[in-house]
Amino acid sequence: MRGKGQMEIKQLRYFLATVDHGNMTRAADFLHIAQPALSQQIAGLERDLGSKLLDRSVRGVKPTVAGEVLYRHAKGLLRHIEDLKGAVSFEQQHPSGRVAVGVSGGLARLLLVPLLAAQRAFPGILLQIIVRQSSELAGLVAQGSLDMALAIDALPQRGIAIQPLFREELYVALPRSVTLRRSSGITLEELARMPLALPCAPNATRTRVDLAFLNANVGYELVAEVNTPDLLILLVESGDASSVLPWSAISREVAEGRLHAVPLHPQPIAREVSLCMSEDVQPSEAALVVRQMMLEILEALHARGEWKGSEKIAAARR
């Protein structure tokens, strides 16, 4: 319910139409409302402002001195409102601004090129890609440093909406010099006998690997800890170590024949990819566009089989 003294935009439109037409009947016809309803709205406006706004006579209506003041200000106000509507509509059709997206190193290698290709359809959007450990990403979204993040095994925290998207199987990355006994994969016990280079803790992939070895009551030979996928891959390519990485991080090297990638058998290790966004801050139109682009790209990569080892998480779990 409208409080006393609170004008409505509708009342101002009705008032302007009445003054412009100089006649209540013609104004009511123009506005497609009944004349008594129009008279009631004008009377309510006069009541709210505590001033008589129109002089009525047999020749029609004309504004009083107070009415002329209201007419000038209302005309400008409604013009600004129309400009505002136009600006909002233009932004919806032509979103613009900087959008900061956080992503882990492996997923960045899979997502970056197709995301930038899709972004070309929206030249007003500037993408800022921030590569961080997954353990940092949700916190950066909460701080407002990122508009959104694709995080691995994201943990609930206040103010962050977490939307699980895919499970991503981890693969054993092996030097080309290693002879595979079988293409179906290797066991955890076989992996434990290889020199391993793994991500530095805290890291979602490292946590999953350590937990798998712990549950199997098996130790492993750790020769290096490296905090970026690119350097881990370099060590594998050199033949000095093997590693455990997601397909998103090693697909290019596998396709080029620079290393082997095999699953763990019979029990795979998988991690969960989720979209993190703030629950407290309304995303911009540009951020909503980027969000949709990322979801569509991941869906397409999964559907085409280019994101090997990915499994879509049912919508009911989101």
C-alpha positions, 0 to 999 in steps of 0.5 A: 500500500502506498504511504501518505505523500508518496507519488506514483509514476503512473499518477505523474503520467496521468497528470501530464496527459491531462495537461497536454490534452487540456480536457479530462475526457480526451486525456482519459481516452488517450490513456485508455481508462475511465474518466472517473478513474482519471479524476480519482488519480489526479485528486489523489496526487493533489492530496499527496502534494497538498496543493491544487494542481488543475483549474477546471472549467467548462472549457477544460482544465489548465494547470495552476501555478503549482501545477505548472511547477509539477508539470516541468519537473514531472516532464524531466523526471519521466524523460530521465526514467525513459533514458534509464530504461533505454540504458538498461535495455541497451546493457541487456542487449549489449553487455559490457564491463570487466568480468573476473573469472577464477579457474584452476590451472588444469581447467584453464588449459581446457577452457581458455581458448573456447571461452575467448572465442565465444567472448568475441560475440560480446566485444564490450566484455573484457575477460579477466582470467585468474588462475589460482589453486582451487582452495583459494578460489571460493574465498576470492569470490566471497571477497568480491575479487572474482565474479565467479570461479570454477573450483575443484572440490569446493567446500561450503562457506557463507555467502557463496553459492556452489553449483556442482557441474561435473566429476572429472576423473584423474589420469596417470600421466606417464613418460613416453618411455614407459611401456604399458602392460595394458591400455585399461590402466594401472593399479594404485600399487603399480603407481606406488612403485613409480617416482611421482611428481605431484601438486603441492598441498593444499591442492584438491588433486593432491588431496584426492591422491593422498586419500586414495593411497591412505585408504589403500594403505599404500605408500608412494615414492614422491620425488617432487612437489610442483604448484603448476600443472605445466611444470608437472607435465614438463617433468613427465615429458622429461622422463624423470617422473610420472604424475596424476592429473586431470584430462583437462591439464594433459589433453594437448600433450596426449594428442601430440604424443608427448606423454601417455595418459591412463586411468587408475584401475580398478578404482578411479580417482575423481574430483568435482568441478563446481561453479562458485558465485556470490549469494550477496552480490547481484551479478552484472549482465556481462557476468551472466553472459560469461557464466552461460558461455562457460556452462555451454562450453563445458557441456559441449566439451563433455558431449563431444568427448573432448573432456575425457573422464568427465561425468555430468552431475545430475541437476537434482544435486545442484 
